[in-house]
């Protein structure tokens, strides 16, 4: 059974359609890269998968033991978020909120999970630091650790290397790949076609026409050739 299924999905807002009749499935442990032109609905799709926005039509369903509340999310950062005055520990621990039920305080299990993810992403030495004092790459690792506190099954990443220098970008891609190799499903929005064809098992191209298939099929398609001529970006 697929871990995520989008069937006959129409996305948009205020009644305006961005994309319609979108169909694809993601199996447990896969790595899906979402690419496409500006304004094609990529970020809208992520918000819809997370239940933060309702589709205009169609359905999003989870399976294979995955609950919608067990999806970890790393959104695009805003300038306000980069200046957030909290400690690294507080931000990472906050990723455990969906595990607390009706309890008002974090318990031993949540704190242990936060410590494990700080260690996994080599952030233990920064736990007491203020988030806004960190470099862009360090901040992204903190947010990824936070997302991991919410899930051991699926990560949604919206332009996770945006604004990072090439060295830090490579490090972030390697971290994400290692998490995928551990069995975590990755769904990543990216404008980086090279990364999509290097790391992704499958590619979802969104735009006036939609493609969903293996990275090999995508590399041979007209979608890929058109995108390499320009026009790729956020959306």
C-alpha positions in Angstrom: 0.0 0.0 0.0 1.3 3.5 -0.9 2.4 5.7 1.9 0.9 8.8 0.2 -1.7 8.9 -2.6 -2.9 12.1 -4.4 -5.9 11.3 -6.6 -7.6 13.6 -9.1 -6.2 16.6 -7.1 -7.1 20.1 -8.0 -5.2 22.8 -6.2 -5.7 26.5 -5.9 -7.0 29.3 -3.6 -10.0 31.6 -3.6 -11.5 29.4 -6.2 -8.7 29.9 -8.7 -7.2 26.7 -10.0 -3.4 26.3 -10.2 -3.2 22.7 -11.2 -6.0 20.1 -11.8 -6.3 16.3 -12.0 -3.0 15.6 -10.3 -2.4 11.9 -9.7 0.6 10.2 -8.1 1.7 7.8 -5.3 4.7 7.7 -3.0 5.9 4.4 -1.5 7.6 4.1 1.8 11.3 4.9 1.6 11.1 6.7 -1.8 12.7 10.0 -2.6 10.4 12.2 -4.7 11.7 15.6 -6.1 9.1 18.1 -7.2 10.1 20.6 -9.8 8.4 23.1 -12.1 7.9 26.7 -13.1 7.2 29.6 -10.8 3.6 29.6 -9.6 2.9 26.0 -10.6 1.6 25.0 -7.2 4.5 23.1 -5.7 4.3 24.7 -2.2 0.5 24.6 -2.4 0.8 20.9 -2.9 2.9 20.5 0.2 0.5 22.5 2.3 -2.3 20.4 1.0 -0.5 17.2 1.9 0.0 18.5 5.4 -3.7 19.4 5.7 -2.9 23.1 6.1 -4.9 23.9 2.9 -7.9 22.1 1.5 -7.9 20.9 -2.2 -10.4 22.4 -4.5 -11.2 18.8 -5.6 -9.7 15.3 -5.2 -8.2 13.5 -2.2 -4.9 13.2 -0.3 -4.7 9.9 1.6 -2.0 8.3 3.7 -1.4 4.6 4.1 1.2 2.0 5.1 0.8 3.0 8.8 1.5 6.8 8.2 -0.7 9.3 9.9 -0.9 12.9 8.6 0.3 14.1 12.0 3.5 12.0 11.6 4.8 13.9 8.6 7.8 16.2 9.3 7.9 19.5 7.5 10.8 21.9 6.7 9.2 25.0 5.1 11.0 27.8 3.2 12.4 30.2 5.7 11.3 33.8 5.9 13.4 36.7 7.3 11.3 36.8 10.4 11.9 33.1 11.1 15.6 33.5 10.6 15.6 36.0 13.4 13.5 33.9 15.9 14.8 34.5 19.4 14.7 30.9 20.8 17.4 28.4 21.6 18.3 25.6 19.4 17.1 23.1 22.0 13.7 24.8 22.3 13.2 24.8 18.5 14.2 21.2 18.0 12.1 20.1 21.0 9.0 21.9 19.6 9.0 19.3 16.8 7.6 16.8 19.4 4.4 18.7 20.0 2.3 16.4 17.9 3.4 13.5 20.1 2.2 15.0 23.4 -1.6 14.5 23.0 -3.3 16.5 25.7 -0.2 16.7 28.0 0.8 20.4 28.6 4.5 19.6 29.1 7.2 17.7 27.3 8.0 14.3 28.8 11.1 12.1 29.0 10.4 10.5 25.7 10.1 13.8 23.8 13.3 15.2 25.4 15.2 12.0 24.5 13.9 12.2 20.9 15.1 15.8 20.7 18.5 14.8 22.1 18.9 12.0 19.5 18.1 14.3 16.6 20.5 17.0 17.8 23.2 14.3 17.9 22.1 12.9 14.5 22.6 16.3 12.9 25.7 17.2 14.8 24.0 20.0 16.8 24.7 19.0 20.4 27.3 21.7 20.9 24.8 24.3 19.7 21.9 23.3 21.8 22.1 26.3 24.1 22.8 28.8 21.4 20.2 31.3 20.2 18.9 30.3 16.8 19.2 33.7 15.2 22.9 33.8 15.9 23.6 30.7 13.7 24.7 30.5 10.1 22.1 29.7 7.4 23.4 26.2 7.1 23.2 25.6 10.9 19.7 27.0 11.0 18.6 24.6 8.3 20.0 21.7 10.2 18.2 22.8 13.3 14.9 23.0 11.4 15.6 19.5 9.9 16.2 18.2 13.4 12.9 19.7 14.4 11.1 18.0 11.5 12.7 14.7 12.5 11.2 15.0 16.0 7.8 14.9 14.3 8.5 11.8 12.2 10.4 8.7 11.6 8.5 8.0 8.4 8.2 11.0 6.0 9.8 14.4 5.5 8.4 17.2 3.3 11.2 19.7 2.4 10.4 23.0 0.6 13.6 24.3 -1.0 15.8 23.1 1.8 19.0 24.6 0.4 17.6 28.0 -0.7 20.2 30.7 0.0 22.9 28.3 1.1 26.4 28.4 -0.4 27.6 25.5 -2.6 29.6 23.7 0.2 26.7 23.9 2.7 24.2 22.9 0.0 26.2 19.8 -0.7 26.3 18.9 3.0 22.6 19.4 3.3 21.9 17.1 0.3 24.1 14.4 1.8 22.3 14.6 5.1 18.9 14.3 3.4 20.2 11.4 1.4 21.5 9.6 4.5 18.1 10.0 6.1 16.4 8.6 3.1 18.9 5.6 3.1 17.8 5.0 6.7 14.2 4.5 5.4 12.6 7.9 5.7 10.5 8.9 2.7 11.6 12.2 1.3 9.4 14.6 -0.7 11.5 17.6 -1.7 10.7 20.8 -3.7 13.7 21.9 -5.6 14.7 24.2 -8.5 18.0 22.2 -8.7 17.5 19.8 -11.6 20.9 18.2 -11.1 19.9 17.4 -7.5 16.6 16.0 -8.6 18.2 13.7 -11.1 21.0 12.7 -8.6 19.0 11.9 -5.5 15.3 11.5 -6.5 13.9 8.0 -7.3 10.9 9.8 -8.9 10.2 13.3 -10.2 7.0 15.2 -10.2 7.0 18.1 -12.7 4.3 20.6 -12.2 3.2 23.3 -14.7 0.9 23.6 -17.7 1.6 19.9 -18.2 2.4 17.4 -15.5 4.9 14.6 -15.5 5.3 11.9 -12.8 7.7 9.0 -13.2 11.2 7.8 -12.6 14.2 10.1 -12.8 15.4 8.2 -15.8 12.2 8.7 -17.6 12.2 12.3 -16.7 15.7 12.9 -17.9 14.6 11.5 -21.3 11.4 13.6 -21.4 10.6 16.9 -23.1 9.8 18.3 -19.6 13.4 18.1 -18.6 14.7 19.6 -21.8 12.3 22.5 -21.6 13.3 23.2 -18.0 17.0 23.2 -18.7 16.3 26.2 -20.9 15.1 28.2 -17.9 12.0 29.1 -16.0 12.6 26.9 -12.9 11.9 28.4 -9.5 9.7 28.6 -6.5 6.0 28.1 -6.6 
